[in-house]
Amino acid sequence: MFHVRFHPAAEAELFEAKAYIRADDEKEAIHFEQAFGHSLDWASSQPLIFRCFEGEFRKVKVGKFRYSLVFRMRGDEIQVLAVAHMSRKPLYWRDRGKA
């Protein structure tokens, strides 16, 4: 299993997504958290099953929700660059991968 490191902006996006969903429906927020945990576990245990796009980036959908976890591999580390809503501006997070 790979070590996981979140970009600070990705952590903020995760917090915002949880808060947004929780404000609408507490039970859905719990489902979102579970789905996110499953997606993160899947990405960190089997990252190579996710196809690359835009070069080195990979993504995994968060359950039934309209969010994707965007990550890349660096050695033994999974770097989570975004928790991206799929209906918003595409690739807005790309500059986060320059570091």
N, C-alpha and C positions, 0 to 999 in steps of 0.2 A: 504494500500500500504506500502511496506517495504522501509526502507531507503537503499540507494545504496552506497557502498563504493568500490572504485577501488584500487586494488593492483597497486603500481607505475609501475610495469612492464607491467601490462595489459593496463594501460593508454598509455604507450609508444607503445605497439603493435597496439592499436587503431589508434594512430597518424601515425604510419608507414604504416598501411593498407590503410588509407585514402590517404596518400601521394603517395603510389604506384599506387593506382587506378586512382587518379587524374592525374598523369603523363601520363597515357595511354589514359584516356577519362574523361573529366570534368563532363559530364552528368552522367556517371556511378558512379563517386565519389558522386554526389548528391544522386543518388539512394541508394548507399551503406550507406550513412549517415542516410537516411530515414529508410532503412531496419534495421540498427543497433538500431536506436531509438525505432522502433516498437518492436524489440526483447527484448531490455532492459525494456521497459514498460511492456511487457508480463511477463517477468521473475520477475519483482518487484511487479506485481499485482497478479500473480497466480503461484508462484514458485513451488507449490506442484504438478502441472500437468506435470512437467518434471521429468522423471524417474532418480533415482540415479544410478551412476556408480562409480566404484572404491571407494565404501564406501559412502561418503556424498556429492560427487560432482554431479552437474547437468549441462546440457548444452542445449542451444537453438541455432538453426541454424540462421544465419543472411541472411534472404531472399534467393535469388537465388545465393548468393555468397558462396565461398568455405571457409567461416569462421564460427566459432562457438563462442558464448559467454559462457565461463565456469564459473560457480558460485557455491556458497554454501550458506546455510542459517545459520545464527548465531543470535538467538533471533529474534529481529525485524529488522535485517539487512541482506541484500543481499551483499555478498562479491564477487565481480567480480575478478577472479584470472587470467583469460587469455582471450584474443581475438585471438583465435588459428586458424591458417590456417589448413584446414583438410587434406592437402597432406604433411604436414611436420611431423617431429618427434612427435609421439604420447606421451602424458603424460609428456612432458618436463617441464610443469608448476607445477607438483605435489608437489614439495618442497615448493612452495609458500603457500600452505595450512597448513604448520606446525606452523605458528604463531598464 
